[in-house]
Every structure is written in structure tokens, then in C-alpha cells.
């Protein structure tokens, strides 16, 4: 069973700037999930197994980058993917016009859109 690690409130605020949520603080045990703070560099997270909601890159040593580095490599890399997923989940997807034309021709034959000149 994991033992909770005490986190100062001021550090919780800084950890939230990394994207952590309140429920993530229950996962801090000092062994598998931890953090360290430096006055000049900010705060960084130790979470080699991504047990928290942190969604940026964690290096092979298990540490995130320092908060003052404002490293958003993963978010920048995945931004187009997240936008596409959000669009699909919202249901506001507009099908490609070519796909619509093919499907209409299957259903109604050749006399559709653009065929009025052939009449």
C-alpha cells in the first residue's frame, strides 16, 4: 500500500501549473511519485510510470523537465491529434464532398450534382 507524501500547499500550486489535478496528490508516495523544487529552476515531477495525469515528456530517469523551462514538447506534438479527436467526439464532422458524391451516386445513380449539363 502506498503511503502519502506530504506536499506543501505552495508546491501543490506549482505542480498544478504542470497539469496535475488534486487527485494526483494522493499518488505521491516519495518512491514512485515525487517532486523536487529549486528556487531558480522551479519544480519538477518524478513519475516514471505516468501514475499522475501529467501528460508531458518524462525523461528516462523518471523526471519531468523543470517548470521554468516551460517544456511543452508532448502537448505541441500531440496538439493536432487532440484537436482531431475533439472534433470527432463533438459530432461536428463534415464529410468530404467526394465521399458524399460517391455515396449519392450509389443511392441515386449518375443523375446528381453536376450532371444537369448532360440532360
N, C-alpha and C positions, 0 to 999 in steps of 0.2 A: 504494500500500500504506500502511495506517495505521501510524503509529509509536506505540508505547505511551507513555503519560504516566505518570510516577512518581507514585504516590499514597501518602502517609504512612499507616502502619497505623492510627493513631488516626482518620484521616479515613475509612478503609475501614469502620471500625466505625460511624461516624456515617452514612455512606452506606447501610450495611445497614439502619439504622433507617428509611430512606426506602423500603426494599423491594428494594434492589439485591442481587444474588447475586454470588458470587465470579467467575463467568464474565463478568459485566458489566464488571469492571475491565479486561479485555482490550480493551474497546471505547473506553476513554478515550485520546484522541489529542491533546487540547488544542485541537482545531479544531472537530470535530463533536460531541464528547462531552467535557465538562469539569465542573469544580465550583469553588465558592469557599466559603471558610469565614470566618465572622465570630464573634468571641468572644461577642457579645451575641445575635446572630440565629441562630447555628448554622451549618448547611451547606445548600447548595442545589446543584441539578444543572442543568447546561446540556446539554440533549439535545433539540433542536428536532425531530428526526426520529424520536424514540422508538426509538433503537437499543439501549437497555438494557431491562431488564424493569420499569422504573419505570412504574407504572400510574396515577399521579395526574395532575392537570391540569398541563400545561406552557403557560405564557403565550406570547403571540405573539412575544415577544422571545427565546423559546427556554429560558427559565429556569423552574425549578420554584419553589414557594414556599420560604421558609426553614424549616428543620426545626423550629425552636422555635414556629412558627406552628401546627404540627400540623394542617395543612390536609388534610382527607380528603374533599374535595368529590366527586371521582370515585368513590371507594370507597363513600361514603354513597349517591350517586346510583344506582350500579350494584348495590348490595348485594342488593336483591330479585331482580334478574336473575341474579346469580351463584347465589343460593340455589335459584332455579327450575331453572337449568341443572344444578346439582349433584344436585338431586332427580331430574331426568330421567335423568342419567347413572348414578345409583345403581341404577336399575331398581325403586325402591320407589314407583312411581307408582300411586295408586289412581284408577281411572277414575271419572268422575262417575256417580252412581246412575241418572240419567236416561238416559245413554248405554247403560248396562248393560240397563236396561228395554227400550229400543228394540231393541237387538240380540237380546235374548232373545225378544221378540215376533216379530221377523223369523224367528228359527230355530224357535220352538215354537208360534207362533200366539198368540192372545189369552189362553189359559188359563195365565197365570203370575201370580205375585206380586200379591196384592190382588184377584184375580178369584174367590176362593173364595166370596164372598158371592153371586155370580151363578149358582152351581151349583144 
